[in-house]
């Protein structure tokens, strides 16, 4: 409890001395930039300007973790002067305007970092969303390739070859099992059909051409969306990820089996409120 003005001045002077001691210790260790998840106090900003240090506020914890991983820094839970091993390194920190918005750039030009930032710019939001999805698919595909490098012929060639062989396998069975096996084979035609429809082609005509090519031994025959015919997917360098294709077929089959196991369907009916009032009779006209 402070009772006099002298005690208040001593408290303020002690706080300033403590903050200056902290900032000076950081400056002596060669720190030029301080990144914080919270707001900088006025006293901290004063002494940071005195020792020519830059302060950056980063609210997102996700971005803060990415920055620490990129620069090799260690986030601190409290305000302190950490050991030298906890500091990150960066060649240059500057502010750049991109698309009318100011961004703080942490540039490591001398070496390749663990994290890179891709800036997407476009004429419309829908176009930028398409580019972002394409980049996301490419990054995830490369990530999956590092775990399993097996590839399949793309352009619908793998699905048609699987459908053809499964349908041939189903013809050897007798009884009701034959129908389920053939229907499973027909379900694999969904992706090539959708690709043909998206390209503005006739799905029936394209599938018949691909089936004919596969019957002749061209197992890599797929859809040529540019010329409206068929092509060799391997020669055209069109591939699909084996692990992704396998996972999609497995999850689709599991979902279908789960639906077939359901023997009761519970439907939610719309709740009924009070009955509406009947319209009142029109007033009779006066005879007078």
C-alpha positions as CSV (number, residue, x, y, z in Angstrom):
1,X,0.0,0.0,0.0
2,X,1.5,3.3,-1.1
3,X,0.5,6.3,1.1
4,X,2.7,9.1,-0.2
5,X,3.8,10.5,-3.6
6,X,7.4,9.6,-2.8
7,X,6.5,6.0,-2.5
8,X,4.7,6.1,-5.9
9,X,7.8,7.7,-7.5
10,X,10.1,5.1,-6.0
11,X,7.8,2.4,-7.3
12,X,7.8,3.9,-10.8
13,X,11.5,4.3,-10.8
14,X,12.1,0.8,-9.6
15,X,9.8,-0.6,-12.4
16,X,11.6,1.5,-15.0
17,X,15.0,0.3,-13.8
18,X,13.8,-3.4,-13.9
19,X,12.5,-3.0,-17.5
20,X,15.7,-1.2,-18.6
21,X,17.8,-3.9,-17.1
22,X,15.9,-6.5,-19.0
23,X,16.0,-4.7,-22.4
24,X,19.7,-3.9,-21.9
25,X,20.5,-7.5,-21.3
26,X,18.7,-8.5,-24.5
27,X,20.5,-5.8,-26.4
28,X,23.9,-7.0,-25.0
29,X,23.1,-10.5,-26.3
30,X,22.7,-9.1,-29.8
31,X,18.9,-9.1,-30.0
32,X,17.5,-6.8,-32.6
33,X,13.9,-7.9,-32.8
34,X,11.5,-9.0,-30.1
35,X,8.3,-10.9,-31.1
36,X,5.5,-11.0,-28.5
37,X,2.0,-12.5,-28.4
38,X,0.8,-9.6,-26.2
39,X,0.9,-5.9,-26.2
40,X,4.0,-4.0,-25.5
41,X,3.8,-1.6,-22.6
42,X,4.8,2.1,-22.9
43,X,7.9,1.6,-20.7
44,X,9.0,-1.4,-22.8
45,X,8.6,0.5,-26.0
46,X,10.5,3.5,-24.6
47,X,13.6,1.4,-23.7
48,X,13.3,-0.7,-26.9
49,X,13.5,2.5,-28.9
50,X,16.4,3.6,-26.7
51,X,18.4,0.5,-27.5
52,X,17.2,0.4,-31.2
53,X,15.2,-2.8,-31.0
54,X,12.2,-3.7,-33.1
55,X,9.0,-5.0,-31.5
56,X,6.6,-7.2,-33.5
57,X,3.3,-8.3,-32.0
58,X,2.1,-11.7,-33.3
59,X,-1.3,-12.6,-31.9
60,X,-1.7,-16.0,-33.6
61,X,-0.1,-18.8,-31.6
62,X,0.0,-20.9,-34.8
63,X,2.0,-18.2,-36.6
64,X,4.2,-17.8,-33.5
65,X,5.1,-21.5,-33.5
66,X,5.8,-21.4,-37.3
67,X,8.1,-18.4,-36.8
68,X,10.0,-20.1,-34.0
69,X,10.4,-23.2,-36.1
70,X,11.6,-21.2,-39.0
71,X,14.2,-19.1,-37.1
72,X,15.2,-21.7,-34.6
73,X,13.9,-19.7,-31.6
74,X,12.3,-21.0,-28.4
75,X,9.1,-19.3,-27.2
76,X,9.3,-18.0,-23.6
77,X,6.3,-18.3,-21.2
78,X,7.3,-15.1,-19.3
79,X,9.2,-11.9,-19.9
80,X,12.9,-12.7,-19.3
81,X,16.3,-12.7,-20.8
82,X,16.7,-16.3,-22.1
83,X,20.0,-18.1,-22.7
84,X,21.8,-17.7,-26.0
85,X,20.6,-21.1,-27.2
86,X,17.0,-19.9,-27.2
87,X,17.5,-17.1,-29.7
88,X,16.5,-17.4,-33.3
89,X,18.5,-16.1,-36.3
90,X,17.2,-14.2,-39.3
91,X,19.1,-12.2,-41.9
92,X,16.6,-9.4,-42.4
93,X,13.3,-8.2,-40.9
94,X,11.4,-5.6,-42.8
95,X,7.9,-4.4,-43.7
96,X,6.7,-4.9,-47.3
97,X,3.4,-3.9,-48.9
98,X,1.7,-6.7,-50.8
99,X,-1.6,-6.2,-52.4
100,X,-2.3,-3.0,-50.4
101,X,-1.6,-4.7,-47.1
102,X,1.6,-4.3,-45.0
103,X,3.3,-7.5,-44.0
104,X,6.3,-8.1,-41.7
105,X,8.8,-10.3,-43.5
106,X,11.3,-12.5,-41.7
107,X,13.8,-13.3,-44.5
108,X,16.5,-16.0,-44.2
109,X,18.4,-15.3,-47.4
110,X,21.6,-17.0,-46.4
111,X,20.2,-20.5,-46.0
112,X,17.1,-22.6,-46.7
113,X,14.7,-22.6,-43.8
114,X,12.2,-25.3,-42.7
115,X,9.2,-23.2,-43.6
116,X,8.3,-21.1,-46.6
117,X,5.4,-18.7,-47.1
118,X,3.6,-18.6,-50.5
119,X,1.8,-15.4,-51.3
120,X,-1.2,-16.0,-53.6
121,X,-2.5,-13.0,-55.7
122,X,-5.3,-13.0,-58.2
123,X,-8.0,-11.0,-59.8
124,X,-10.8,-12.5,-57.8
125,X,-11.3,-14.4,-54.5
126,X,-12.6,-17.5,-56.3
127,X,-9.5,-17.7,-58.5
128,X,-7.2,-17.4,-55.4
129,X,-9.2,-20.1,-53.7
130,X,-8.7,-22.4,-56.7
131,X,-4.9,-21.7,-56.7
132,X,-4.8,-22.3,-52.9
133,X,-6.5,-25.7,-53.3
134,X,-4.1,-26.6,-56.1
135,X,-1.1,-25.7,-53.9
136,X,-2.5,-27.6,-51.0
137,X,-3.1,-30.7,-53.1
138,X,0.4,-30.5,-54.5
139,X,2.0,-30.1,-51.1
140,X,0.0,-33.0,-49.6
141,X,0.8,-35.2,-52.6
142,X,4.5,-34.6,-52.2
143,X,4.2,-35.2,-48.5
144,X,2.5,-38.5,-49.1
145,X,5.2,-39.4,-51.7
146,X,7.8,-39.2,-49.1
147,X,6.1,-42.0,-47.2
148,X,5.0,-44.1,-50.2
149,X,6.4,-43.4,-53.6
150,X,4.2,-45.8,-55.5
151,X,2.2,-44.3,-58.4
152,X,-0.6,-45.4,-60.6
153,X,-1.6,-44.4,-64.1
154,X,-4.0,-41.4,-63.9
155,X,-6.7,-40.0,-66.2
156,X,-9.1,-42.7,-65.0
157,X,-6.9,-45.6,-66.4
158,X,-6.5,-47.3,-63.0
159,X,-10.2,-47.2,-62.2
160,X,-11.2,-48.6,-65.6
161,X,-8.6,-51.4,-65.4
162,X,-9.8,-52.3,-61.8
163,X,-13.4,-52.2,-63.0
164,X,-12.7,-54.5,-65.9
165,X,-10.8,-57.1,-63.9
166,X,-13.3,-57.1,-61.0
167,X,-16.2,-57.5,-63.5
168,X,-14.4,-60.4,-65.1
169,X,-13.8,-61.9,-61.6
170,X,-17.5,-61.5,-60.8
171,X,-18.6,-63.5,-63.9
172,X,-16.9,-66.5,-62.4
173,X,-19.2,-66.5,-59.3
174,X,-22.7,-68.0,-59.2
175,X,-25.6,-66.7,-57.2
176,X,-26.2,-63.2,-55.7
177,X,-22.6,-62.6,-55.1
178,X,-22.1,-62.0,-58.8
179,X,-24.4,-59.0,-58.7
180,X,-22.6,-57.3,-55.8
181,X,-19.2,-57.8,-57.4
182,X,-20.3,-56.4,-60.7
183,X,-21.9,-53.4,-59.0
184,X,-18.7,-52.7,-57.1
185,X,-16.9,-52.7,-60.5
186,X,-19.5,-50.3,-61.9
187,X,-19.0,-48.0,-59.0
188,X,-15.4,-47.5,-59.9
189,X,-16.5,-45.9,-63.2
190,X,-17.8,-42.9,-61.2
191,X,-14.5,-40.9,-61.3
192,X,-13.8,-41.4,-65.1
193,X,-17.4,-40.4,-65.8
194,X,-17.1,-37.3,-63.7
195,X,-13.9,-36.3,-65.4
196,X,-15.5,-36.7,-68.8
197,X,-18.5,-34.6,-67.8
198,X,-16.4,-31.9,-66.4
199,X,-14.5,-31.7,-69.7
200,X,-17.7,-31.5,-71.7
201,X,-17.4,-34.9,-73.2
202,X,-19.9,-37.8,-73.6
203,X,-19.2,-40.2,-70.7
204,X,-20.7,-43.2,-72.4
205,X,-18.7,-42.8,-75.6
206,X,-15.4,-42.1,-73.7
207,X,-15.8,-45.1,-71.4
208,X,-16.6,-47.4,-74.3
209,X,-13.4,-46.3,-76.0
210,X,-11.3,-46.8,-72.9
211,X,-12.8,-50.2,-72.2
212,X,-12.0,-51.2,-75.8
213,X,-8.4,-50.0,-75.4
214,X,-8.0,-51.9,-72.1
215,X,-9.4,-55.1,-73.8
216,X,-6.6,-54.8,-76.3
217,X,-4.0,-54.7,-73.6
218,X,-3.5,-50.9,-73.2
219,X,-3.8,-50.8,-69.4
220,X,-2.6,-47.2,-69.2
221,X,-5.3,-45.8,-71.5
222,X,-7.1,-42.9,-70.0
223,X,-9.2,-39.8,-70.8
224,X,-7.7,-37.1,-73.0
225,X,-9.7,-34.0,-72.0
226,X,-7.9,-31.7,-74.5
227,X,-8.6,-33.7,-77.6
228,X,-11.7,-35.6,-76.5
229,X,-10.2,-39.0,-77.0
230,X,-8.0,-41.4,-75.1
231,X,-4.2,-41.3,-74.4
232,X,-1.5,-43.3,-72.6
233,X,-1.4,-41.8,-69.1
234,X,2.1,-43.0,-68.4
235,X,3.5,-41.5,-71.6
236,X,1.7,-38.2,-70.9
237,X,3.2,-38.2,-67.3
238,X,-0.3,-38.3,-65.7
239,X,-0.1,-40.2,-62.4
240,X,-2.2,-40.8,-59.3
241,X,-1.0,-41.4,-55.8
242,X,-1.3,-45.1,-54.9
243,X,-1.8,-44.4,-51.2
244,X,-4.5,-41.8,-51.8
245,X,-6.3,-44.0,-54.4
246,X,-6.2,-47.0,-52.1
247,X,-7.5,-45.0,-49.1
248,X,-10.3,-43.5,-51.2
249,X,-11.5,-46.9,-52.4
250,X,-11.2,-48.4,-48.9
251,X,-13.1,-45.6,-47.2
252,X,-15.8,-45.6,-49.9
253,X,-16.3,-49.4,-49.5
254,X,-16.5,-49.0,-45.7
255,X,-19.1,-46.3,-46.0
256,X,-21.2,-48.4,-48.3
257,X,-21.0,-51.4,-46.1
258,X,-22.0,-49.3,-43.0
259,X,-25.1,-48.0,-44.9
260,X,-26.1,-51.5,-45.9
261,X,-25.9,-52.7,-42.3
262,X,-28.4,-50.1,-41.2
263,X,-31.8,-51.8,-40.9
264,X,-33.8,-48.9,-39.4
265,X,-33.9,-45.3,-40.5
266,X,-35.0,-42.7,-37.9
267,X,-36.6,-39.7,-39.6
268,X,-37.0,-36.5,-37.7
269,X,-40.4,-34.9,-38.4
270,X,-41.0,-31.2,-38.2
271,X,-42.4,-30.2,-34.8
272,X,-46.1,-29.2,-34.9
273,X,-47.1,-26.0,-33.2
274,X,-50.6,-24.9,-32.3
275,X,-53.2,-25.1,-35.0
276,X,-53.7,-21.8,-36.9
277,X,-56.7,-19.8,-36.2
278,X,-59.6,-19.9,-38.7
279,X,-60.2,-16.6,-40.5
280,X,-62.9,-14.5,-39.0
281,X,-66.2,-14.1,-41.0
282,X,-66.6,-10.8,-42.8
283,X,-68.9,-8.3,-41.2
284,X,-72.3,-8.2,-42.7
285,X,-73.3,-5.0,-44.4
286,X,-75.8,-2.9,-42.6
287,X,-79.3,-3.0,-44.2
288,X,-79.9,0.6,-43.3
